[in-house]
Amino acid sequence: MDSNLKEKMETLSGRIQKILDEKSALKEEIRYYQAENRELKASLNRSKSSTKNFPLNAEKSNIASENGSYAEKVAAIAKQIDVYVEEIDRCIAQLEN
């Protein structure tokens, strides 16, 4: 009976050691993802600050009207840029949540 108990204790000890090893690995993984999260947030903040310098809609319209024969092409490009900016804003909002 004593050897049976000793065997069970060794099995339990092995399981506990595996759980502790897994816990350490998970802690390390959490640290990695927290660091990655901080980097992504910093990158997002840099992107936000760089988009503040983007021309306003009125400025894009002025550019389109001043280009004469290319006015339609430039206006189409300005509209497409507006679509991209809105999509980027949605993506940024999703990243913030």
C-alpha positions as a Markdown table, in Angstrom:
| # | Residue | x | y | z |
|---|---|---|---|---|
| 1 | Met | 0.0 | 0.0 | 0.0 |
| 2 | Asp | 2.9 | 2.4 | 0.8 |
| 3 | Ser | 4.4 | 1.9 | -2.7 |
| 4 | Asn | 1.0 | 2.5 | -4.3 |
| 5 | Leu | 0.7 | 5.8 | -2.4 |
| 6 | Lys | 4.3 | 6.7 | -3.3 |
| 7 | Glu | 3.5 | 6.0 | -7.0 |
| 8 | Lys | 0.4 | 8.2 | -6.8 |
| 9 | Met | 2.4 | 11.0 | -5.2 |
| 10 | Glu | 5.0 | 10.8 | -7.9 |
| 11 | Thr | 2.3 | 10.9 | -10.6 |
| 12 | Leu | 0.7 | 13.9 | -8.9 |
| 13 | Ser | 4.0 | 15.6 | -8.5 |
| 14 | Gly | 4.7 | 15.1 | -12.2 |
| 15 | Arg | 1.3 | 16.6 | -13.1 |
| 16 | Ile | 1.9 | 19.5 | -10.9 |
| 17 | Gln | 5.3 | 20.1 | -12.4 |
| 18 | Lys | 3.7 | 20.1 | -15.9 |
| 19 | Ile | 1.1 | 22.5 | -14.8 |
| 20 | Leu | 3.8 | 24.8 | -13.3 |
| 21 | Asp | 5.8 | 24.6 | -16.5 |
| 22 | Glu | 2.7 | 25.4 | -18.6 |
| 23 | Lys | 1.9 | 28.3 | -16.3 |
| 24 | Ser | 5.4 | 29.7 | -16.8 |
| 25 | Ala | 5.1 | 29.4 | -20.6 |
| 26 | Leu | 1.8 | 31.1 | -20.5 |
| 27 | Lys | 3.2 | 34.0 | -18.4 |
| 28 | Glu | 6.0 | 34.4 | -20.9 |
| 29 | Glu | 3.4 | 34.4 | -23.7 |
| 30 | Ile | 1.4 | 37.0 | -21.9 |
| 31 | Arg | 4.5 | 39.2 | -21.6 |
| 32 | Tyr | 5.2 | 38.9 | -25.3 |
| 33 | Tyr | 1.6 | 39.8 | -26.2 |
| 34 | Gln | 1.6 | 42.7 | -23.8 |
| 35 | Ala | 4.8 | 44.1 | -25.4 |
| 36 | Glu | 3.3 | 43.6 | -28.8 |
| 37 | Asn | 0.1 | 45.4 | -27.7 |
| 38 | Arg | 2.2 | 48.3 | -26.4 |
| 39 | Glu | 4.0 | 48.5 | -29.8 |
| 40 | Leu | 0.8 | 48.4 | -31.7 |
| 41 | Lys | -0.7 | 51.1 | -29.6 |
| 42 | Ala | 2.3 | 53.3 | -30.1 |
| 43 | Ser | 2.2 | 52.7 | -33.9 |
| 44 | Leu | -1.5 | 53.5 | -33.9 |
| 45 | Asn | -0.8 | 56.8 | -32.0 |
| 46 | Arg | 1.9 | 57.6 | -34.6 |
| 47 | Ser | -0.5 | 56.9 | -37.4 |
| 48 | Lys | -3.1 | 59.1 | -35.8 |
| 49 | Ser | -0.8 | 62.0 | -35.5 |
| 50 | Ser | 0.4 | 61.7 | -39.1 |
| 51 | Thr | -3.1 | 61.7 | -40.4 |
| 52 | Lys | -3.8 | 65.0 | -38.7 |
| 53 | Asn | -1.7 | 66.7 | -41.4 |
| 54 | Phe | -3.9 | 65.2 | -44.2 |
| 55 | Pro | -5.6 | 67.8 | -46.4 |
| 56 | Leu | -9.2 | 68.7 | -45.6 |
| 57 | Asn | -12.0 | 68.1 | -48.1 |
| 58 | Ala | -12.2 | 71.7 | -49.1 |
| 59 | Glu | -8.5 | 71.8 | -49.9 |
| 60 | Lys | -8.9 | 68.7 | -52.1 |
| 61 | Ser | -11.8 | 70.3 | -54.0 |
| 62 | Asn | -9.6 | 73.4 | -54.7 |
| 63 | Ile | -6.9 | 71.2 | -56.1 |
| 64 | Ala | -9.4 | 69.5 | -58.4 |
| 65 | Ser | -10.8 | 72.7 | -59.7 |
| 66 | Glu | -7.4 | 74.3 | -60.4 |
| 67 | Asn | -6.1 | 71.5 | -62.6 |
| 68 | Gly | -8.1 | 72.3 | -65.8 |
| 69 | Ser | -8.2 | 69.3 | -68.1 |
| 70 | Tyr | -7.4 | 66.9 | -65.3 |
| 71 | Ala | -10.1 | 68.1 | -63.0 |
| 72 | Glu | -12.4 | 65.1 | -63.4 |
| 73 | Lys | -9.5 | 62.6 | -62.8 |
| 74 | Val | -8.3 | 64.5 | -59.8 |
| 75 | Ala | -11.8 | 64.8 | -58.4 |
| 76 | Ala | -12.3 | 61.0 | -58.8 |
| 77 | Ile | -9.0 | 60.4 | -57.1 |
| 78 | Ala | -10.0 | 62.8 | -54.3 |
| 79 | Lys | -13.3 | 60.9 | -53.8 |
| 80 | Gln | -11.4 | 57.6 | -53.7 |
| 81 | Ile | -9.0 | 59.1 | -51.1 |
| 82 | Asp | -12.1 | 60.0 | -49.1 |
| 83 | Val | -13.3 | 56.4 | -49.2 |
| 84 | Tyr | -9.8 | 55.2 | -48.1 |
| 85 | Val | -9.7 | 57.7 | -45.3 |
| 86 | Glu | -13.1 | 56.6 | -44.0 |
| 87 | Glu | -12.0 | 53.0 | -44.2 |
| 88 | Ile | -8.8 | 53.7 | -42.3 |
| 89 | Asp | -10.8 | 55.6 | -39.7 |
| 90 | Arg | -13.0 | 52.6 | -39.2 |
| 91 | Cys | -10.0 | 50.3 | -38.9 |
| 92 | Ile | -8.4 | 52.6 | -36.4 |
| 93 | Ala | -11.7 | 52.6 | -34.4 |
| 94 | Gln | -11.7 | 48.8 | -34.4 |
| 95 | Leu | -8.1 | 48.6 | -33.2 |
| 96 | Glu | -8.9 | 51.0 | -30.4 |
| 97 | Asn | -11.7 | 48.7 | -29.2 |
